[in-house]
Amino acid sequence: MKMENRGFTLLEVLLAVLILGFGLTGILVSMSQAQSTIMLSSYLETAQEVMDLGDMAYPLADVQDPEDAQNGLEVSETKATELWEKINSDVRLTREQEEKFHGYTWQREWLNKNDDEEIERLGGLYVVRVTVRWGDRFRGHGEKESYVTLWRKKQ
């Protein structure tokens, strides 16, 4: 009577488990990275909305004198909820909007303020940076997004 091997050897089982483990690890890492990307994209989407709110609350087109304290190129760090109130004083934020904008701030600064030679070299263009910040900066978890634009005095 002849015995037939009808099962797998220990080596084959270990190899199959190893391949399956690598595959599952790859899937889990990919899922984790996808979740991080989704979270980051929602933060950046909100940051873009705050940038738009700031540009509507303090439009560069309205600036007459770059050094004007009230309506100049520099605007100190302002909460997103305050920007909303400046634009829409008669419409209140919903609870979802308040939660969404919580911790977001907007700021505009004049980069070549003390460099008259650079302003002259650029043909009278003023360099302005808009920055939106969010997160817990005091614990080292702060994030920011910014862009640089140019402004020129009206003739």
C-alpha positions in Angstrom: 0.0 0.0 0.0 1.3 3.3 -1.1 0.8 6.5 1.1 0.0 9.7 -0.8 0.8 13.1 0.5 -2.4 15.1 0.5 -1.4 18.1 2.6 1.0 21.0 2.5 4.5 20.9 3.9 5.4 23.2 6.8 7.6 25.2 4.5 4.8 25.8 2.0 2.5 27.0 4.8 5.1 29.4 6.2 5.8 30.8 2.8 2.0 31.4 2.2 1.7 33.1 5.6 4.7 35.3 4.9 3.3 36.3 1.5 -0.1 37.0 3.0 1.4 39.0 5.8 3.3 41.2 3.4 0.2 41.8 1.4 -1.9 42.7 4.4 0.8 45.0 5.7 0.9 46.8 2.4 -2.9 47.2 2.4 -2.9 48.6 5.9 -0.1 51.1 5.2 -1.9 52.3 2.1 -5.2 52.7 4.0 -3.4 54.7 6.7 -1.7 57.0 4.1 -5.0 57.5 2.3 -6.7 58.5 5.6 -3.9 61.0 6.3 -4.3 62.5 2.9 -8.0 62.8 3.3 -7.6 64.7 6.6 -4.9 67.0 5.1 -7.1 67.8 2.1 -10.0 68.8 4.4 -7.6 71.1 6.4 -6.3 72.6 3.2 -9.8 73.1 1.8 -10.8 75.0 5.0 -7.6 77.0 4.8 -8.5 78.0 1.2 -11.9 79.1 2.5 -10.3 81.2 5.2 -7.9 82.8 2.6 -11.0 83.8 0.6 -12.7 85.2 3.7 -9.6 87.3 4.5 -9.4 88.5 0.9 -13.1 89.6 1.0 -12.8 91.2 4.5 -9.5 93.1 3.6 -9.4 93.4 -0.2 -6.1 94.6 -1.7 -8.1 96.6 -4.2 -9.3 98.9 -1.4 -5.8 99.7 -0.1 -4.8 103.3 -0.9 -1.8 103.8 1.3 0.3 100.7 2.1 1.2 102.1 5.6 -2.4 103.0 6.6 -3.0 101.3 10.0 -6.7 100.7 9.3 -6.7 99.7 5.7 -3.1 99.0 4.7 -1.1 96.1 3.4 -0.5 94.7 6.8 -3.3 93.0 8.7 -2.6 91.4 12.0 -3.5 87.8 12.7 -7.3 87.6 12.7 -9.6 84.7 13.6 -11.6 83.2 10.8 -14.8 83.8 12.7 -14.0 87.5 13.0 -13.4 87.6 9.2 -16.9 86.1 8.7 -18.4 88.7 11.0 -16.7 91.5 9.1 -18.1 90.3 5.8 -21.5 89.1 6.9 -22.4 91.0 10.1 -26.1 90.1 9.7 -25.6 86.4 9.1 -24.3 84.2 11.9 -22.1 81.1 11.5 -23.8 77.8 11.9 -22.5 75.5 14.6 -20.8 73.3 11.9 -19.1 76.4 10.4 -17.9 77.5 13.8 -16.4 74.1 14.4 -14.9 74.0 11.0 -13.2 77.5 11.3 -12.2 77.0 15.0 -8.5 77.6 15.4 -8.0 79.1 11.9 -6.4 82.5 11.6 -5.6 84.8 8.7 -2.8 87.3 8.4 -1.4 89.6 5.7 2.1 91.0 5.8 4.2 93.4 3.7 7.4 91.6 2.9 9.5 94.4 1.3 8.4 97.1 3.8 11.8 98.4 4.7 13.4 97.9 1.3 12.7 101.0 -0.9 15.4 99.9 -3.4 13.6 96.6 -4.0 10.2 98.3 -4.5 11.9 100.6 -7.0 13.6 97.7 -8.7 10.3 95.9 -9.0 8.7 98.9 -10.7 6.7 100.0 -7.7 5.4 96.6 -6.8 4.9 95.7 -3.1 5.3 92.1 -2.1 2.6 90.8 0.2 2.2 87.4 1.8 -1.1 86.0 3.1 -0.8 83.2 5.7 -3.5 81.0 7.2 -2.6 79.0 10.3 -4.4 76.3 12.1 -3.7 73.6 14.7 -2.1 73.8 18.1 1.0 75.9 17.5 1.8 76.0 21.2 2.2 72.2 21.3 4.2 72.1 18.1 1.2 70.8 15.9 0.6 74.1 14.1 0.2 74.0 10.3 0.1 76.9 7.9 -0.5 77.6 4.2 0.5 80.8 2.5 0.8 82.6 -0.8 2.6 85.6 -2.1 1.0 88.3 -4.2 2.0 91.7 -5.6 0.3 95.1 -5.1 0.9 98.5 -6.7 -0.3 101.9 -5.7 -3.0 103.4 -7.7 -1.9 106.3 -9.9 
